[in-house]
Amino acid sequence: MIDKNLFKKTINYFLFGSFTIIIALAWNNAFTSLIQTYLPNKEHNVVGQFTYALLLTFIFILIASLFFDKNSFESCITR
């Protein structure tokens, strides 16, 4: 049959993932509005969005490097 503990963990992972996506979309919307407010020119808007994307990428890499060890990254790459 189905292991109840495994089922609960799976549901928790799905809930955590879905809330993470919702929160990420909310922050994306907020930052996009911020960029459009302070950089209304279309040329600056593109630069602002790329700066935002690079900043988020850098922050993600920093946070991921704190939570995961090097071996877990290597195992994902070599699969």
Wavefront OBJ file of the C-alpha trace (Angstrom):
o trace
v 0.000 0.000 0.000
v 0.926 3.661 0.227
v 3.315 4.724 2.957
v 1.491 7.485 4.886
v 4.700 9.205 5.945
v 5.961 9.320 2.357
v 2.566 10.578 1.192
v 2.618 13.417 3.756
v 6.157 14.393 2.769
v 5.190 14.422 -0.903
v 2.153 16.618 -0.235
v 4.304 18.965 1.860
v 6.848 19.263 -0.976
v 4.090 20.040 -3.478
v 2.539 22.649 -1.183
v 5.914 24.230 -0.471
v 6.732 24.324 -4.181
v 3.398 25.838 -5.150
v 3.595 28.542 -2.492
v 7.164 29.278 -3.558
v 5.998 29.838 -7.132
v 3.142 32.081 -5.975
v 5.481 34.165 -3.820
v 8.047 34.388 -6.624
v 5.389 35.611 -9.054
v 4.207 38.213 -6.544
v 7.763 39.519 -6.071
v 8.310 39.478 -9.827
v 5.206 41.598 -10.304
v 6.312 43.994 -7.564
v 9.805 44.448 -8.999
v 8.470 44.832 -12.527
v 6.166 47.607 -11.318
v 9.076 49.212 -9.478
v 11.232 49.176 -12.609
v 8.426 50.626 -14.728
v 7.794 53.359 -12.166
v 11.372 54.537 -11.766
v 12.611 53.727 -15.279
v 9.643 54.558 -17.526
v 11.779 54.899 -20.662
v 11.651 51.694 -22.737
v 15.435 51.597 -23.185
v 16.031 51.871 -19.452
v 13.224 49.405 -18.759
v 15.053 46.631 -20.625
v 18.298 47.434 -18.818
v 16.441 47.452 -15.510
v 14.837 44.081 -16.187
v 18.158 42.507 -17.116
v 19.751 44.004 -14.007
v 16.894 42.599 -11.939
v 17.279 39.144 -13.523
v 21.038 39.112 -12.950
v 20.617 40.290 -9.359
v 18.067 37.558 -8.634
v 20.304 34.955 -10.244
v 23.238 36.055 -8.102
v 21.118 35.986 -4.930
v 19.795 32.516 -5.793
v 23.311 31.164 -6.371
v 24.445 32.672 -3.082
v 21.542 31.174 -1.131
v 21.818 27.812 -2.886
v 25.530 27.633 -2.112
v 24.757 28.175 1.565
v 22.114 25.437 1.757
v 23.617 22.781 -0.503
v 27.029 21.249 -0.437
v 29.255 20.916 -3.479
v 28.595 17.179 -3.854
v 24.860 17.673 -4.309
v 25.484 20.118 -7.177
v 27.941 17.758 -8.841
v 25.499 14.864 -8.602
v 22.826 16.959 -10.351
v 25.200 17.943 -13.135
v 26.581 14.473 -13.818
v 23.192 12.736 -14.147
l 1 2 3 4 5 6 7 8 9 10 11 12 13 14 15 16 17 18 19 20 21 22 23 24 25 26 27 28 29 30 31 32 33 34 35 36 37 38 39 40 41 42 43 44 45 46 47 48 49 50 51 52 53 54 55 56 57 58 59 60 61 62 63 64 65 66 67 68 69 70 71 72 73 74 75 76 77 78 79
